[in-house]
Amino acid sequence: MVSFTKCAIAVSFIASVYAQSSAQPPAQAFNDPRLNRPAFQPSKPDPGKMAALTPEMRGDIFMARKMYREAAETYAEGPNDSPIIANKMGIAFHQMMQTEQARKLYERAIKLDPKYSEAVNNLGTIYYARKSYRRAVSQYNKALRLAPSSASIYSNLGTAQFARKKYEKALEAYQQALALDPDVFEHRSTQGVLLQERNVQERAKFHYYLARTYAKAGAFERALLYMRKALEEGFRERDKFREEPEFAQMQEMEEFKELLALEPRVL
């Protein structure tokens, strides 16, 4: 049996990045390296060997194949006192947009293991999807008390603060996330059991704050990338790129000057 503490089971969460719909899709699932749960790469299963696998392992295979209903049904065949299985079932229902059932399963996982940071975080994504941003912030803070080195949870906290228009608090959380994992905002993996929120309403402003985050970290190429995205999406406060101290070291870069001199086509 593949142990949860040794590897994250591959799941597939193709979320609509920065969706503006009120019915938000599930957050992206991926493995946070700071949780010491390395990603598990499932090979194509041999049907002849399926019978020898546990319900959890068979459910993991269905998740990797994006067969979420089958995954949920298969996980249900496993032990009903396992917080790991409850969380995985929650993710399966979350992917099917059945957020109420997902919420109950995440809460069950937490009841079975109050220190299960992934489930605590995942419950926060339910509140975020329902636009209960204050409750989402509270939940992410709880998760961070359990996993203080999780870049993805800091990212979620920042996104929830951003949704509350607490922009400077969002920036602080994003900077902490980036300090823990320089690639935290670039993850496009479909693996893991911890959800990272990618749905925001104000995309132009969101990308501006990511540009500030990268600029302060000295990651100037990525800062330029998100500057361009912000401008293309209609960010109008161009002077901020010249005034904010995070961009001070970029002022003499030719790419920086050229970008601000252009009038990008708004997407």
N, C-alpha and C positions, 0 to 999 in steps of 0.2 A: 504493500500500500504506500502511496506517495504521501509523505508527511507534510502537513500544512506548514509546520515550523521550519521545514527545510526548503520548501519551494512553493511558489505561487502558481496556482493552476491557471492555465491559459483560458481566458474568456474573451469574447469579442464585443466591444462596445463601440460601434461606429456612430458617434454622436454628431449631430449637426452643429459644427463649431460656431460659437457665438450666435446661436439661433435667437431670433427675435419673436418667436411665437410664444403665446402664453402657455401652450402645452409643450413644455420643454422636454426634449429627449433625455435619456439617461446620460449622466456624466461619463466621461471616458474612464475606462478601467485600465489600470496598469500597475506594475509592480514598483513600489518605492524601494530603491536599493538601501535606504537608511533603515528599513525594517528588517534587514538581513533575511529576506525571503527571495532568493534568486529566481528569476523567471524560468518557467518550465516550458520547454518546447515540445509539444506532443507530436509524435510521428503519426502517420496515417494508420489507424487501428486495423488490426487483422480481425475480421468478423469471427473467425474461428476461436479467437482467444477472449472474446468479449465476456463469455460466460464465467471465465476465471477471475474477472475483475470485480472489485467491490462496487456497490452502488455509487459511492462517491467518485470513484475513478471513471465509471461509465458516464456519470453525470458530467464530469469534466470534459470528456470526449464530445458529448453532445453540445456543451457550451462552446468548445473550440470550433464546432461545425455550425454554430449559430442556430442550433435547434433547441431553442430556449424552453418551449413547452415540454419537450421530451426530457430535457435536463432537469427541470423542476420535478417532474414525475419520478425520475430515477433517483434524485436526491432523497425524495420522500420515502424511498425504500430503505434508506440507511437509518442509523440510530437517531431517535428523536430527542436525545439529550446532548447532541453535539452542537456547540456554538458555531463551529466551522461550517457544518452543513446548513444550519439555519441561515448563516450569512450568505452562503452560495445560493441557496434557494431564493433569498431576497434579491440577489443580483439578477437571477434568471427572471423573476417577476418584474423587477425594475426595467430590464431590457424590453419586456413585453408591454411596458407602459402601465402596468398594474401597480401603481405606486402605493395604494393602501395595503395591499397584500405584502408588498416589499417592506413597508414600514413595520408591519407586525412582525415580520421575520427578523428584521434587524433588531427590533426591540427584544425579541426572544433570544437572539444571540447575545445581546448585552446582559440580559437577565441571567443567562447561563454562565457568562464570563464577563463580569463588569469591567475587566481590564482589556477587553478586546478592542483595541483602538481602531481597527479597520471598520468594524461594525458601527462604532460610535461615529466615525467620520461619515460612513455611508448613510446613516440616519440623517446627518446634516444635509446631505444632498437631496433628501426627500423634502426637507423644510425649504431648501433653496428653490427647488422646482415649484413649490407651492407659493413662492414669493414671501415666505415667512423668514425674512432675512435676519431679523434679530435672533430668532430661535436657531437659525443655521449658524450664526456667529457663536452663540453659546455652545452649540454642539461641537463645533470645530475646536473651540478652546478646551473643551473637555477632552477631545481626542489628543490635543497637543500636550495636555498634562500627562497623558499616558505614553505618548510617542513624541517627545520634544524635539527630536531630530528629523522629523518627517517633513521634507520639502513640499510634498504634495498637499499635505494638510495646511501648511502655511499658505500655499497657493490658493486653496479653497477659502481659507479665512480672508485673504485679500479680496477675492472675487465677491464674497458675501458683503464685505465692507464697502466695496465699490458699488454694489447694488443699492446699498443704503446711502450712497453719495458721501460716504466718509472717505474721501479720496486720499487724504494724507495717511490715514490708518491703513488703507489698502496698500499704499506705496510702501509703508513700513513692513507689512506682511510679505509683500512681493520681494522686497530686498532680502528679507530673512530667508525666504524660500530659495532665492538665487544663490545666496551664500552657502546654503546646504547642498544645493545641486545646480550647477551652472546650466544644465540642460532641462530644468524642470518645466519650462514653458514650451519646450520643443518636442516633448514626448509625443510620439504618434503610435506607440505600441498598443496592441489590442490585448495585452496580457495582464493578468493580475486580479486581485480581489479588493483593491482599494480604489475608490472612485475619485477622479479629479474633475472638478467642474470646469466646463469650457463655454458655458452659455452666458452671454452678457447682452445687455440692451444697447448701451452706448459704445459701439465698436470703435469709433474714431477716438474718443477720449480714452477708452481702454488701451488702445495701441499707443497713445501718447504716454500713458503711465508706464507701459512696458518699455518704451523707448527710454524714459527717465531711469527706470530700474537698471537697464543694461548699461546706459551711459555712466551711471554712478559706479557700476562694477568694472568699468573699463572695457566692456565688451562692445567696442564701437561699431563693428560691422553689424551686429544684431541691432544695436541702437538705431543705426541708419535704416535698416530694414523696417523696423517698426515706425520710425518717423515717416517713411514713405507710405506705409499702410495707413497711418493716421491721416496724412494729408489727402491721400486718394479717397478716403472714406468721409472727407468733408471737415476735418479738423481745421478751424479757422483762426485759432489763436497762435499764429506763426511766431509772434514775438516771444512766446514762452520758450521756444527753442534757443533763443538768444539770451534770454534773461535768467532762466533757471540755472543754478550753480552746477547741477549735474552735467550740463552740456558745455561747461567752460572749456574743458580740454579738447573739445571737438570743433571749436570755433574756427580754427585755422585749417581744418581739413578741407581739401578741395571738394570732396564728395558732399560734405555738409553744406558748403556754400552753394554748390550747384543745385542741391535738393531744395534749398530754400528759395533759390532764384527761379525755379521752375514753377509752373502752374499745373500741377498734376490733374489729370482727368478724374473727376470724382466718379467712383464706381456706383 
